[in-house]
Amino acid sequence: MADGLGKFVLVIDDEERVRELLVDYLSDYDEFELAGAESAEQALELLRLRPAELCVVDMRLPGLNGTGFIEAAAAEGLCRKFLVHTGSVDFSLPKSLQLLGMCADDIFYKPANAAKVAERIRQLLRNC
């Protein structure tokens, strides 16, 4: 991180290639500190060591699904903001996630335009 002011963003996706591509793309901006996790459980462990400002979350995860992860991370105060990155074209935001402040702008369907994901991350982090 060039200025040391990057905000921590965690990408959770069980598809290694998808996770790595998104982390690599976002790291090119040199404005975020990034990490990846392959499951909700691994992500929660990482966040308990270092909370994040934002998590990019796949909805179909082994074990605890994306909705369960977001609810747990929010309840424990481990992450402030969330984006959904899903391959489920029929996904709609559950009421429980809407109550956490998430909206349609926070949903990205795979394959998502990484530049648009980065821009939404910037928008959300301006308020952190």
C-alpha positions in Angstrom: 0.0 0.0 0.0 1.6 3.2 -1.2 0.1 5.5 1.4 -0.8 3.0 4.1 -4.3 4.3 4.2 -6.0 1.4 2.3 -9.1 0.0 3.8 -9.3 -3.7 4.3 -11.6 -5.6 1.8 -12.2 -9.4 2.1 -13.3 -11.4 -1.0 -15.2 -14.6 -0.1 -15.7 -17.1 -2.9 -15.3 -20.8 -3.0 -14.2 -20.7 -6.7 -10.4 -20.0 -6.4 -10.1 -18.5 -9.9 -13.0 -16.1 -9.4 -11.7 -15.1 -5.9 -8.1 -14.6 -7.2 -9.1 -12.7 -10.3 -11.2 -10.2 -8.3 -8.4 -9.8 -5.6 -5.8 -9.3 -8.3 -7.9 -6.8 -10.2 -8.7 -4.7 -7.1 -5.0 -4.9 -5.9 -4.1 -3.0 -9.1 -5.8 0.1 -7.7 -3.4 0.2 -4.7 -6.1 1.7 -2.6 -7.4 -1.4 -0.8 -5.7 -3.9 1.4 -7.1 -7.2 0.2 -7.5 -10.8 1.3 -9.5 -13.8 0.1 -11.3 -16.6 1.8 -12.8 -19.8 0.3 -15.6 -20.3 2.8 -17.8 -18.3 5.2 -16.2 -20.1 8.1 -12.7 -19.2 7.0 -13.8 -15.6 6.4 -15.2 -15.3 9.9 -11.9 -16.6 11.4 -10.0 -14.0 9.4 -12.3 -11.2 10.4 -12.1 -12.1 14.1 -8.3 -11.4 13.7 -8.8 -8.3 11.6 -12.2 -6.8 10.9 -12.9 -5.4 7.4 -14.5 -2.3 6.1 -16.1 -4.3 3.3 -16.7 -7.9 2.2 -17.5 -9.1 -1.3 -19.5 -12.3 -0.8 -20.5 -15.1 -3.0 -23.9 -16.5 -2.0 -23.4 -20.1 -2.8 -20.7 -21.2 -0.4 -20.0 -24.6 1.1 -21.2 -24.8 4.7 -22.6 -21.4 5.8 -24.1 -19.6 2.8 -23.5 -16.0 1.9 -26.6 -14.7 3.6 -25.7 -16.5 6.8 -22.2 -15.2 6.6 -23.3 -11.6 6.1 -25.8 -11.8 9.0 -23.1 -13.4 11.3 -20.3 -10.9 10.3 -22.7 -7.9 10.8 -24.0 -9.3 14.2 -20.4 -9.7 15.5 -19.3 -6.3 14.1 -16.7 -7.9 11.9 -17.5 -6.0 8.7 -19.2 -2.7 8.0 -20.4 -3.0 4.4 -21.1 -5.9 2.1 -21.4 -6.6 -1.7 -23.0 -9.7 -3.2 -21.1 -11.4 -6.0 -23.2 -14.3 -7.2 -23.7 -16.6 -10.1 -27.4 -17.1 -9.1 -29.2 -15.0 -11.7 -32.5 -15.4 -9.7 -30.9 -14.0 -6.5 -32.9 -11.3 -4.8 -31.9 -9.5 -1.6 -33.5 -11.1 1.4 -35.2 -8.8 3.9 -32.6 -9.6 6.5 -29.9 -8.1 4.3 -32.0 -5.1 3.4 -32.4 -4.4 7.1 -28.5 -4.2 7.2 -28.6 -1.4 4.6 -27.9 -3.4 1.5 -29.7 -2.5 -1.7 -29.9 -3.6 -5.4 -26.8 -1.6 -6.2 -24.9 -4.0 -3.9 -25.6 -7.1 -6.0 -23.2 -8.1 -8.9 -24.0 -11.1 -11.1 -21.1 -13.2 -12.4 -19.4 -12.5 -14.6 -19.4 -9.0 -13.1 -17.7 -6.0 -14.6 -14.7 -5.7 -12.1 -14.4 -1.9 -12.7 -18.1 -1.5 -11.6 -17.4 -3.6 -8.5 -14.4 -1.4 -7.7 -16.4 1.7 -8.2 -19.2 0.5 -5.8 -16.6 -0.5 -3.3 -15.2 3.1 -3.4 -18.7 4.6 -3.0 -19.4 2.4 0.0 -16.0 3.0 1.6 -16.3 6.8 1.3 -18.7 6.6 4.2 -16.6 4.4 6.4 
